Amino acid sequence: MKTVFFDLGGVLIDFSHDKMCEQLARVTGLSAQELKKFFFETNINELYETGQIDSQYLHFKLSQVAKKPLEFTDVMLAASKIFKPIPKTIELLDSLKIKGIRLVLLSNTCEAHFDYAKKTYPFLRKFDAYLLSYKVALRKPDPKIFSMALSMTKSRADECLYVDDVENHTIAAEKVGLPSHHYTGTEALTKELKTRQFLQ
């Protein structure tokens, strides 16, 4: 069975870390700049995306930094309501499913973001499997996550394609033998899928 691995952010849904920090600023009383430092100038984001800390611990740390108790559900919603679907790419999922292509989501993501996305966007139910950084304790471009992707599929490597908007990730995937496409838009992706005979 042929398999296409899709990245989530930047391919199927756009997202904004700036929006996340602005929304969390309203909930925590911290500035958006302070929150950017909290997430991206420490190892908190990496720990969260590799499942080394969970949502409860993130909430605890944010409450510590804010120096006041924070409502858990408010924090999770502010952190997660940051997505905008990319309809043209999502439409390709149905075309691939009709052709009998196995769909696997391969994403660097965290517990809060994926829980929110799965509840909010029905297209995620079209996937046959998920390979998520916070579940497997590995983040792209670590070659181990791409090796894991190849081992979990029932397809030969030459019957697979990995789609990601981050070129560094596609280069890393290619190095372990996973054919890849650097996503720059749906038109180029559709052409690639036809060239590789995933679509007609």
Buried (B, 14 or more C-beta within 10 A) or exposed (E): EBBBBBBBBBBBBEBEBEBBBBBBBEBBEBEBEBBBBBBEEEEBBBBBBBBEBBBEEBBBBBBEBBEEEBEBEBBBBBBBEBBEBBEEBBEBBEBBBEEEBBBBBBBBBBBBBBBBBBEEBEBBEEBEBBBBBBBBEBBBBBBEBBBBBBEBBEBEEEBBBBBBBBEEBBEBBBEBEBBBBBBEEBEEBBEBBEEBEBBE
